[in-house]
């Protein structure tokens, strides 16, 4: 990894970035006059990346850029990358390669790569050597410096690479252009201290850093005032919120604080690490009427032996204690989880323990993945004797198990009425809308387009394999 440098963006230094924004805007106004340049910004991976993408768009909008959905019509393309799984990296390289011909037809086109994938030195070197049409590359730590990076690339007409591992503080005041008008992402902390052996995140996003509660509440109240109906609190491990701050506060207390804000909205959060999840947090979920009764609690594996190899710092017994306590405190709580299949040295006996755990917990849904080797992690150095074919068979067995449980969970919802946030058009038919209930289940129902972005009550009439069907009731 590259050498760590000290970089703390003070208010004055943030003003320097706004000066760079003005300089770029001035250059464009002189060169292109009345033409509005279009930017295509695509974020891969997690919600934190999507949130970062909204900050990128916020800065570009101040430069005078409009936005388009396709790179074909773009004057600027920025891919905000993910490093969690290999297929995400492969997609990025494929899409970047396809831009070569567009750049040849339009030499003034700018191409940038950023995010978790580019924070890795071996990836940055690959881009430098194999993708000469890419104009600038920056890692997760340098996101606030985007205006400076772009200005240098434009003014000096040379490639700019910034993947330094800055020891950065939280940078407040970056402009944001949100993708939606009724659902919002709100980061409360960044980075991770856990170093799970399969995960690259601590290496590319740095150590845990929490925002002050004052800044969070300020942004939260602003979102509520603007009419946002669902606000999702983000962090690599939200349960670690507050550690390192001068104020004495934890995540449970923050939830209670935000729940007191007046308005018609609901609160979600992700992700939680089981080792740091507490009964105090579950009590807060139970007590706070605006916090969704949905707990995404990634278990990753049902075998204690594999959990130890993963460096997860909890046992299945302690995990089940949390599940049981939550079901007593919040009887209608929905559980979802992440599961990795085929971790190095995992045996079929270990995998079967995962299947049994899934049957015992009866998750509403799971996000499951076959293990993906990540360069730089400890798991990448472990022996991995199980064939890809065998892992695929395990994966299908897990999916079938969860599919059966999901059907039963959905059938249990028939006849119940849920408050649904209407998100858009449904897949069931042209006249259908879609949304999610408190427990994150998809619900389709007939309704008018003007309901999008509003709460409605829906009585469930039918359970499909992938969603619930219902009708609006008073």
NUGU-668674 format. One record per residue (C-alpha): residue in one letter; x, y, z. Coordinates in steps of 0.1 Angstrom, whole numbers. Layout:
- res | xx | yy | zz
- A | X | Y | Z
...
//
This chain:
- res | xx | yy | zz
- X | 0 | 0 | 0
- X | 10 | 36 | -6
- X | 26 | 56 | 22
- X | 2 | 73 | 46
- X | 0 | 110 | 45
- X | -16 | 135 | 69
- X | -45 | 152 | 52
- X | -72 | 171 | 72
- X | -95 | 192 | 51
- X | -101 | 223 | 72
- X | -128 | 248 | 64
- X | -102 | 270 | 46
- X | -90 | 240 | 26
- X | -126 | 231 | 17
- X | -129 | 267 | 4
- X | -99 | 259 | -18
- X | -120 | 231 | -34
- X | -149 | 255 | -40
- X | -124 | 279 | -57
- X | -113 | 250 | -80
- X | -150 | 244 | -88
- X | -153 | 281 | -98
- X | -121 | 278 | -119
- X | -134 | 247 | -138
- X | -168 | 264 | -144
- X | -151 | 295 | -158
- X | -129 | 274 | -181
- X | -160 | 256 | -194
- X | -180 | 288 | -199
- X | -153 | 303 | -220
- X | -147 | 271 | -240
- X | -182 | 258 | -245
- X | -202 | 290 | -240
- X | -239 | 281 | -237
- X | -235 | 243 | -240
- X | -242 | 223 | -209
- X | -217 | 195 | -204
- X | -232 | 161 | -193
- X | -217 | 138 | -167
- X | -224 | 101 | -162
- X | -217 | 90 | -127
- X | -222 | 54 | -119
- X | -216 | 39 | -84
- X | -211 | 2 | -79
- X | -216 | -17 | -47
- X | -229 | -7 | -13
- X | -251 | 22 | -1
- X | -220 | 40 | 12
- X | -207 | 41 | -23
- X | -240 | 54 | -36
- X | -239 | 81 | -10
- X | -203 | 90 | -21
- X | -216 | 92 | -56
- X | -242 | 118 | -46
- X | -214 | 139 | -32
- X | -195 | 136 | -65
- X | -226 | 147 | -83
- X | -230 | 176 | -59
- X | -196 | 189 | -68
- X | -200 | 184 | -105
- X | -234 | 202 | -105
- X | -216 | 233 | -91
- X | -191 | 231 | -119
- X | -221 | 234 | -143
- X | -225 | 198 | -153
- X | -259 | 182 | -161
- X | -263 | 145 | -158
- X | -272 | 116 | -181
- X | -279 | 79 | -177
- X | -256 | 66 | -203
- X | -219 | 71 | -210
- X | -227 | 73 | -247
- X | -238 | 110 | -244
- X | -215 | 120 | -216
- X | -186 | 146 | -217
- X | -174 | 132 | -184
- X | -177 | 96 | -171
- X | -169 | 87 | -135
- X | -171 | 52 | -122
- X | -173 | 50 | -84
- X | -160 | 15 | -79
- X | -165 | -14 | -54
- X | -138 | -39 | -42
- X | -159 | -63 | -22
- X | -162 | -90 | -50
- X | -142 | -99 | -81
- X | -172 | -97 | -105
- X | -177 | -60 | -95
- X | -141 | -53 | -105
- X | -145 | -72 | -138
- X | -176 | -52 | -147
- X | -157 | -19 | -141
- X | -127 | -30 | -163
- X | -151 | -41 | -190
- X | -170 | -7 | -190
- X | -137 | 13 | -188
- X | -123 | -6 | -218
- X | -155 | 2 | -238
- X | -148 | 39 | -232
- X | -116 | 38 | -252
- X | -134 | 42 | -286
- X | -156 | 70 | -272
- X | -125 | 89 | -260
- X | -110 | 85 | -295
- X | -140 | 101 | -311
- X | -142 | 128 | -285
- X | -107 | 137 | -272
- X | -121 | 164 | -248
- X | -140 | 137 | -230
- X | -129 | 132 | -194
- X | -128 | 97 | -177
- X | -123 | 92 | -140
- X | -122 | 62 | -117
- X | -126 | 64 | -79
- X | -138 | 44 | -49
- X | -127 | 13 | -30
- X | -113 | -6 | -60
- X | -90 | 23 | -70
- X | -77 | 27 | -34
- X | -57 | -5 | -39
- X | -22 | 1 | -53
- X | -22 | -29 | -76
- X | -55 | -18 | -92
- X | -42 | 18 | -97
- X | -11 | 4 | -113
- X | -31 | -17 | -137
- X | -52 | 13 | -147
- X | -21 | 34 | -152
- X | -5 | 8 | -175
- X | -34 | -8 | -193
- X | -60 | 20 | -195
- X | -42 | 51 | -208
- X | -75 | 68 | -218
- X | -84 | 72 | -181
- X | -76 | 108 | -171
- X | -78 | 107 | -133
- X | -80 | 82 | -105
- X | -86 | 88 | -68
- X | -92 | 66 | -38
- X | -118 | 69 | -11
- X | -98 | 92 | 11
- X | -93 | 118 | -17
- X | -130 | 122 | -26
- X | -132 | 158 | -11
- X | -103 | 168 | -34
- X | -122 | 159 | -67
- X | -123 | 196 | -78
- X | -86 | 200 | -74
- X | -79 | 166 | -91
- X | -101 | 176 | -121
- X | -87 | 211 | -123
- X | -51 | 197 | -124
- X | -61 | 172 | -151
- X | -78 | 199 | -172
- X | -52 | 226 | -167
- X | -21 | 205 | -170
- X | -35 | 181 | -196
- X | -20 | 151 | -178
- X | -32 | 121 | -159
- X | -37 | 125 | -122
- X | -35 | 96 | -97
- X | -43 | 102 | -60
- X | -46 | 70 | -39
- X | -28 | 82 | -8
- X | -39 | 68 | 25
- X | -46 | 101 | 41
- X | -52 | 101 | 79
- X | -83 | 120 | 73
- X | -110 | 135 | 95
- X | -147 | 137 | 86
- X | -151 | 164 | 60
- X | -184 | 183 | 64
- X | -199 | 207 | 40
- X | -194 | 188 | 7
- X | -223 | 196 | -16
- X | -247 | 167 | -23
- X | -271 | 160 | -52
- X | -294 | 133 | -40
- X | -307 | 107 | -64
- X | -341 | 106 | -49
- X | -366 | 131 | -35
- X | -382 | 109 | -8
- X | -355 | 84 | 3
- X | -321 | 95 | 15
- X | -288 | 80 | 27
- X | -272 | 96 | 57
- X | -236 | 84 | 66
- X | -230 | 86 | 104
- X | -195 | 71 | 103
- X | -168 | 58 | 79
- X | -143 | 31 | 79
- X | -139 | -2 | 98
- X | -117 | -16 | 126
- X | -128 | -52 | 124
- X | -105 | -68 | 98
- X | -126 | -98 | 90
- X | -102 | -120 | 71
- X | -123 | -120 | 39
- X | -129 | -83 | 37
- X | -109 | -55 | 20
- X | -130 | -26 | 34
- X | -106 | -16 | 63
- X | -78 | -14 | 38
- X | -96 | 8 | 14
- X | -118 | 29 | 37
- X | -95 | 33 | 67
- X | -102 | 32 | 104
- X | -135 | 40 | 120
- X | -144 | 77 | 122
- X | -177 | 90 | 135
- X | -195 | 122 | 127
- X | -206 | 143 | 156
- X | -243 | 139 | 167
- X | -247 | 177 | 161
- X | -238 | 173 | 124
- X | -259 | 142 | 120
- X | -290 | 158 | 136
- X | -285 | 190 | 115
- X | -285 | 170 | 82
- X | -313 | 147 | 94
- X | -336 | 177 | 103
- X | -328 | 192 | 69
- X | -339 | 160 | 51
- X | -371 | 159 | 71
- X | -378 | 195 | 63
- X | -373 | 188 | 26
- X | -399 | 161 | 28
- X | -378 | 129 | 28
- X | -399 | 100 | 41
- X | -372 | 73 | 46
- X | -337 | 81 | 59
- X | -312 | 53 | 61
- X | -282 | 57 | 85
- X | -250 | 43 | 70
- X | -218 | 29 | 84
- X | -196 | 0 | 78
- X | -205 | -10 | 114
- X | -232 | 14 | 128
- X | -229 | -3 | 162
- X | -195 | 12 | 166
- X | -209 | 47 | 162
- X | -195 | 71 | 188
- X | -162 | 55 | 195
- X | -134 | 81 | 194
- X | -157 | 111 | 197
- X | -153 | 135 | 225
- X | -190 | 134 | 233
- X | -204 | 104 | 252
- X | -228 | 88 | 228
- X | -235 | 54 | 212
- X | -257 | 42 | 183
- X | -287 | 34 | 205
- X | -287 | 69 | 219
- X | -283 | 84 | 184
- X | -314 | 64 | 173
- X | -334 | 77 | 202
- X | -323 | 113 | 195
- X | -333 | 111 | 158
- X | -366 | 95 | 167
- X | -375 | 126 | 186
- X | -374 | 148 | 155
- X | -409 | 159 | 145
- X | -422 | 148 | 112
- X | -437 | 119 | 92
- X | -408 | 97 | 82
- X | -391 | 64 | 91
- X | -356 | 55 | 99
- X | -335 | 25 | 87
- X | -299 | 17 | 93
- X | -271 | -6 | 80
- X | -249 | -24 | 86
- X | -247 | -40 | 120
- X | -219 | -63 | 132
- X | -232 | -90 | 156
- X | -203 | -87 | 179
- X | -212 | -51 | 187
- X | -250 | -55 | 186
- X | -265 | -50 | 221
- X | -297 | -55 | 239
- X | -297 | -17 | 244
- X | -299 | -14 | 206
- X | -328 | -38 | 204
- X | -345 | -19 | 232
- X | -342 | 13 | 211
- X | -357 | -4 | 181
- X | -386 | -16 | 202
- X | -391 | 19 | 218
- X | -387 | 42 | 188
- X | -419 | 44 | 168
- X | -401 | 58 | 137
- X | -373 | 32 | 136
- X | -382 | 3 | 112
- X | -387 | -30 | 129
- X | -361 | -46 | 106
- X | -327 | -58 | 117
- X | -301 | -66 | 90
- X | -276 | -87 | 110
- X | -250 | -104 | 88
- X | -241 | -138 | 102
- X | -219 | -149 | 73
- X | -217 | -185 | 84
- X | -234 | -210 | 108
- X | -202 | -227 | 119
- X | -182 | -214 | 149
- X | -151 | -229 | 134
- X | -154 | -208 | 102
- X | -165 | -177 | 121
- X | -132 | -179 | 140
- X | -113 | -182 | 107
- X | -133 | -152 | 95
- X | -122 | -132 | 126
- X | -158 | -124 | 134
- X | -156 | -124 | 172
- X | -190 | -140 | 180
- X | -204 | -174 | 182
- X | -237 | -188 | 169
- X | -249 | -191 | 205
- X | -244 | -154 | 211
- X | -259 | -146 | 177
- X | -290 | -166 | 186
- X | -293 | -148 | 220
- X | -296 | -115 | 201
- X | -323 | -130 | 177
- X | -343 | -145 | 206
- X | -341 | -113 | 227
- X | -352 | -92 | 197
- X | -382 | -115 | 190
- X | -393 | -112 | 226
- X | -390 | -74 | 226
- X | -403 | -69 | 190
- X | -425 | -98 | 181
- X | -430 | -87 | 145
- X | -394 | -78 | 138
- X | -380 | -88 | 104
- X | -345 | -103 | 101
- X | -323 | -103 | 70
- X | -286 | -114 | 68
- X | -255 | -118 | 46
- X | -240 | -152 | 41
- X | -208 | -163 | 25
- X | -207 | -198 | 10
- X | -174 | -217 | 4
- X | -150 | -198 | 27
- X | -114 | -212 | 26
- X | -112 | -245 | 46
- X | -150 | -247 | 49
- X | -163 | -282 | 48
- X | -198 | -295 | 39
- X | -204 | -301 | 76
- X | -197 | -264 | 83
- X | -220 | -254 | 54
- X | -248 | -276 | 68
- X | -246 | -257 | 100
- X | -253 | -226 | 80
- X | -284 | -242 | 65
- X | -296 | -253 | 99
- X | -291 | -217 | 112
- X | -312 | -203 | 83
- X | -339 | -228 | 91
- X | -338 | -219 | 128
- X | -338 | -181 | 124
- X | -362 | -181 | 94
- X | -348 | -149 | 79
- X | -372 | -129 | 58
- X | -345 | -128 | 31
- X | -307 | -133 | 28
- X | -280 | -118 | 6
- X | -258 | -148 | -1
- X | -225 | -149 | -21
- X | -199 | -175 | -30
- X | -166 | -165 | -14
- X | -145 | -141 | -35
- X | -108 | -139 | -30
- X | -95 | -104 | -23
- X | -58 | -96 | -27
- X | -44 | -82 | 5
- X | -67 | -100 | 29
- X | -57 | -129 | 52
- X | -82 | -152 | 38
- X | -66 | -149 | 4
- X | -35 | -167 | 18
- X | -55 | -196 | 32
- X | -58 | -230 | 15
- X | -90 | -233 | -4
- X | -93 | -270 | -15
- X | -131 | -270 | -23
- X | -139 | -268 | -60
- X | -159 | -240 | -76
- X | -185 | -266 | -87
- X | -190 | -279 | -52
- X | -193 | -244 | -38
- X | -220 | -237 | -65
- X | -239 | -268 | -54
- X | -238 | -256 | -18
- X | -249 | -222 | -29
- X | -280 | -236 | -47
- X | -289 | -257 | -17
- X | -288 | -226 | 5
- X | -310 | -206 | -20
- X | -335 | -234 | -21
- X | -337 | -235 | 17
- X | -342 | -198 | 19
- X | -367 | -198 | -9
- X | -389 | -222 | 9
- X | -387 | -202 | 41
- X | -394 | -170 | 23
- X | -426 | -185 | 8
- X | -438 | -194 | 43
- X | -429 | -160 | 57
- X | -448 | -142 | 29
- X | -479 | -164 | 33
- X | -479 | -154 | 70
- X | -484 | -118 | 59
- X | -517 | -124 | 40
- X | -546 | -106 | 57
- X | -523 | -82 | 75
- X | -522 | -44 | 68
- X | -489 | -26 | 65
- X | -478 | 10 | 61
- X | -460 | 12 | 28
- X | -437 | 39 | 13
- X | -446 | 40 | -24
- X | -413 | 38 | -43
- X | -424 | 36 | -80
- X | -440 | 14 | -106
- X | -444 | -23 | -98
- X | -434 | -53 | -118
- X | -467 | -71 | -114
- X | -485 | -50 | -141
- X | -487 | -16 | -157
- X | -513 | -3 | -132
- X | -493 | -15 | -102
- X | -472 | 5 | -78
- X | -445 | -9 | -55
- X | -431 | -2 | -21
- X | -417 | -18 | 10
- X | -432 | -24 | 44
- X | -414 | -18 | 77
- X | -397 | -52 | 74
- X | -383 | -44 | 39
- X | -406 | -68 | 21
- X | -417 | -58 | -14
- X | -454 | -50 | -17
- X | -472 | -44 | -51
- X | -506 | -29 | -53
- X | -528 | -9 | -77
- X | -527 | 29 | -74
- X | -522 | 63 | -90
- X | -487 | 76 | -99
- X | -492 | 107 | -76
- X | -489 | 84 | -46
- X | -451 | 78 | -53
- X | -431 | 92 | -24
- X | -461 | 89 | 0
- X | -471 | 65 | 27
- X | -502 | 43 | 22
- X | -518 | 15 | 41
- X | -520 | -17 | 21
- X | -538 | -49 | 31
- X | -521 | -80 | 18
- X | -543 | -103 | -3
- X | -518 | -126 | -19
- X | -482 | -139 | -14
- X | -460 | -144 | -45
- X | -425 | -160 | -44
- X | -407 | -126 | -46
- X | -433 | -101 | -33
- X | -466 | -95 | -16
- X | -498 | -83 | -34
- X | -523 | -61 | -17
- X | -549 | -33 | -20
- X | -549 | 2 | -5
- X | -571 | 6 | 25
- X | -580 | 36 | 46
//
